[in-house]
Amino acid sequence: MKIQGTAIAGTLESNDVLITLSPSSNNKVEIDLSSIVKKQFGDQIEEIVREMLEEFNIEEGNIKIQDMGALDCTIKARIETAILRLKEGK
């Protein structure tokens, strides 16, 4: 599935994450991660994102992640919400 349109989920509050999904111009998945814990957990966060994209068959799009120290379950929930919003056209 290609990401068409834009969807946002989450906030920039402490212990949360803001996820923005948008179309890609180069026919692949691009992950832009900014995180206050990127040095320690950046690879783990990217792995979680890739797993969620695979689960929802997302093969193309831009994924912007602005992490403020969110737990894994929060990251997964925010990604799922953004994907569902895309599918619903919100």
Backbone torsions as a table, in degrees:
resi	resn	phi	psi	omega
1	MET	NA	138.1	174.4
2	LYS	-95.5	143.1	174.1
3	ILE	-78.2	121.9	176.7
4	GLN	-125.6	123.5	-173.9
5	GLY	95.0	-176.2	-178.5
6	THR	-127.9	140.9	176.4
7	ALA	-139.9	144.2	-178.5
8	ILE	-129.0	142.0	174.8
9	ALA	-145.7	141.7	176.9
10	GLY	102.9	-172.8	-179.7
11	THR	-141.9	176.0	175.2
12	LEU	-101.8	20.7	176.9
13	GLU	-72.4	160.3	176.8
14	SER	-57.7	139.8	179.7
15	ASN	65.7	23.9	176.4
16	ASP	-128.6	-179.8	179.6
17	VAL	-144.4	142.2	175.7
18	LEU	-106.7	119.7	-179.1
19	ILE	-109.2	129.4	175.6
20	THR	-124.6	122.1	176.9
21	LEU	-107.1	134.3	179.2
22	SER	-149.7	163.9	-179.3
23	PRO	-63.6	153.3	177.6
24	SER	-103.8	146.5	178.2
25	SER	-97.1	-4.2	-176.1
26	ASN	-122.3	19.7	173.4
27	ASN	60.1	35.5	174.6
28	LYS	-150.8	173.6	177.0
29	VAL	-85.8	127.9	175.0
30	GLU	-121.4	126.6	179.5
31	ILE	-111.1	123.2	176.9
32	ASP	-111.5	105.1	-175.4
33	LEU	-108.5	124.0	167.6
34	SER	-124.0	130.1	-173.9
35	SER	-152.1	144.3	176.1
36	ILE	-72.5	-12.8	178.9
37	VAL	-121.2	25.8	-176.5
38	LYS	-59.0	-40.1	-178.1
39	LYS	-60.1	-41.8	-178.0
40	GLN	-85.3	-39.4	-169.2
41	PHE	-124.8	9.6	-177.4
42	GLY	-56.3	-45.9	-179.9
43	ASP	-63.8	-40.8	179.9
44	GLN	-65.4	-41.6	178.7
45	ILE	-62.7	-45.6	179.2
46	GLU	-62.4	-38.0	177.9
47	GLU	-63.1	-42.9	177.7
48	ILE	-60.4	-45.2	-179.4
49	VAL	-61.3	-47.1	-179.2
50	ARG	-62.5	-39.5	177.4
51	GLU	-62.1	-43.0	-179.9
52	MET	-66.7	-40.2	178.7
53	LEU	-63.8	-40.4	177.7
54	GLU	-64.5	-41.8	179.5
55	GLU	-58.7	-35.8	-179.1
56	PHE	-99.8	11.3	177.1
57	ASN	58.3	36.8	176.0
58	ILE	-86.5	117.8	-176.4
59	GLU	-114.0	-7.8	-176.3
60	GLU	-153.1	130.7	176.8
61	GLY	154.6	167.1	175.7
62	ASN	-100.5	132.0	178.8
63	ILE	-122.6	113.6	178.2
64	LYS	-104.4	125.2	-177.7
65	ILE	-119.9	120.5	175.8
66	GLN	-115.5	95.5	-172.0
67	ASP	-95.0	133.9	177.8
68	MET	-116.4	34.6	178.2
69	GLY	92.4	29.6	-178.1
70	ALA	-71.4	149.0	173.4
71	LEU	-73.2	160.5	179.9
72	ASP	-54.2	-44.0	-177.8
73	CYS	-64.0	-32.9	178.0
74	THR	-69.8	-43.1	178.5
75	ILE	-60.0	-46.5	179.5
76	LYS	-60.7	-44.6	-179.1
77	ALA	-63.8	-41.1	-179.8
78	ARG	-67.3	-40.2	178.1
79	ILE	-64.7	-46.1	179.1
80	GLU	-59.5	-43.0	179.0
81	THR	-61.7	-45.1	179.6
82	ALA	-62.5	-42.3	179.3
83	ILE	-64.3	-44.1	178.9
84	LEU	-64.3	-35.5	176.3
85	ARG	-64.7	-38.6	176.4
86	LEU	-61.2	-46.3	-178.0
87	LYS	-64.9	-32.7	179.8
88	GLU	-85.3	-9.5	179.6
89	GLY	78.5	25.1	-179.1
90	LYS	-93.3	NA	NA
